[in-house]
């Protein structure tokens, strides 16, 4: 198992060496012998090490996905019961997402580059155009809801509205090819967007509403530094 995790962390480091890269945010996991090993640290996946994983019972997590719950708290208790070793920390609901995808390796990409694409007004149309073999979830939501949305998909790439992308494969080599292709296409797409902002009057209400999210995306959690969001125009981007 250690060998699988080492391969995964090496891949994450290579594709997430800067905040603008494809793997500068999200979570990672791998499966073996009925166990799910999911990242449990609130750090960038590119910085995670082999001790940053929690071992969980895959079968128990799959049962949680099949069961109907009257209260979310009961679901959380069942997820905690699936923990075999390691810290739970922030890996509870994300474990359901990783368990819902039937591949050995699962990556949830939430870098600036991927989120900018998934949050676009025309993200669904662009997904069909750029990634014809990928799935699109328009109401993926977060946590449990997102896991249900991904459950049953055979696609290696699943873009989720407003929540990045889920990339999975049974080998690290295949993951390498998938990430390389995604990075090249999204980088080219981002480069084709005009850099100049429009000169329309500022929609300050929209700017104030979105500023906290923008500051969170660009702040560096590892160094506890902050970020300042400055609105310069482009009201069409705020809708």
Residue pairs with C-beta under 8 A, 6 or more apart in sequence:
1 32
1 35
1 37
2 50
4 30
4 32
4 37
4 104
5 30
5 37
5 50
5 53
6 50
7 172
8 28
8 30
8 105
8 172
9 28
9 48
9 49
9 50
11 172
11 175
11 176
11 179
12 23
12 28
12 45
12 46
12 48
12 107
13 46
13 47
15 21
15 22
15 23
15 46
15 179
15 183
16 22
16 23
16 24
16 25
16 44
16 45
16 46
16 47
16 111
17 46
18 24
19 111
19 112
19 218
19 220
20 111
20 112
20 113
21 46
21 111
21 113
21 183
22 109
22 111
22 113
22 114
22 179
22 182
22 183
22 186
23 45
23 46
23 107
23 109
23 111
23 179
24 44
24 46
24 111
24 112
24 113
25 44
25 45
25 109
25 110
25 111
25 112
25 115
25 164
26 45
26 107
26 108
26 109
26 110
26 111
26 114
26 164
27 38
27 39
27 45
27 91
27 94
27 97
27 98
27 107
27 108
28 38
28 39
28 45
28 48
28 105
28 106
28 107
28 108
29 36
29 37
29 38
29 39
29 53
29 95
29 98
29 105
29 106
29 107
30 36
30 37
30 104
30 105
30 106
31 37
31 58
31 103
31 104
31 105
32 104
34 57
34 58
34 59
35 55
35 56
35 57
35 58
35 84
36 55
36 56
36 57
36 58
36 61
36 95
36 98
36 99
37 53
37 54
37 55
37 56
38 53
38 54
38 56
38 91
38 94
38 95
38 98
39 45
39 48
39 52
39 53
39 91
39 94
40 52
40 53
40 54
40 86
40 87
40 88
40 89
40 90
40 91
41 48
41 52
41 89
41 90
42 89
42 90
42 221
43 52
43 221
43 222
44 221
44 222
45 107
47 222
53 86
54 83
54 85
54 86
54 87
54 88
54 89
54 91
54 95
55 83
55 84
55 85
55 86
56 82
56 83
56 84
56 91
56 95
56 99
57 82
57 83
57 84
58 99
60 78
60 81
60 82
61 79
61 82
61 95
61 96
61 99
62 99
62 100
63 78
64 75
64 78
64 79
64 82
64 96
65 96
65 99
65 100
65 147
65 148
65 151
67 75
67 78
69 75
72 144
75 144
76 92
79 92
79 93
79 95
79 96
80 88
80 92
82 95
93 142
93 143
93 144
93 147
94 108
94 143
96 143
96 144
96 147
97 106
97 108
97 143
97 146
97 147
97 150
97 166
98 106
98 108
99 147
100 147
100 148
100 150
100 151
101 150
101 151
101 153
101 158
101 166
101 168
102 154
103 156
103 168
103 169
103 170
104 169
104 170
104 171
105 168
105 169
105 170
105 171
105 172
105 175
106 166
106 167
106 168
107 166
107 167
107 168
107 175
107 179
108 164
108 165
108 166
109 164
109 165
109 166
109 167
109 182
110 163
110 164
111 164
112 217
112 218
113 183
113 186
113 187
113 190
114 164
114 165
114 182
114 186
115 162
115 163
115 164
115 217
116 190
117 123
117 126
117 159
117 165
117 186
117 189
117 190
118 159
118 160
118 161
118 162
118 163
118 164
118 165
119 161
119 162
120 126
121 239
123 136
123 159
123 161
124 136
124 138
124 161
126 189
127 134
127 136
127 159
128 136
130 185
130 189
131 157
131 159
131 182
131 185
133 155
133 156
133 157
134 155
134 156
134 157
134 158
134 159
135 153
135 155
135 157
135 158
135 159
136 158
136 159
136 161
137 146
137 149
137 150
137 158
137 159
137 160
137 161
138 161
139 145
139 149
139 161
140 146
140 149
140 150
140 160
140 161
140 162
140 163
141 149
141 163
142 163
146 160
146 163
149 160
150 158
150 160
150 166
156 167
156 168
156 169
156 174
156 178
157 165
157 166
157 167
157 178
157 182
158 165
158 166
158 167
159 165
160 166
165 182
167 175
167 178
167 179
167 182
168 175
169 175
169 178
197 232
197 233
197 234
198 233
198 234
198 235
198 236
199 233
200 233
200 235
201 235
202 231
202 233
202 235
203 235
203 238
204 231
206 235
206 238
206 239
207 231
207 238
210 229
210 238
211 229
211 231
214 227
214 229
215 226
215 227
215 228
215 229
216 227
217 227
218 227
218 229
219 225
219 226
219 227
220 227
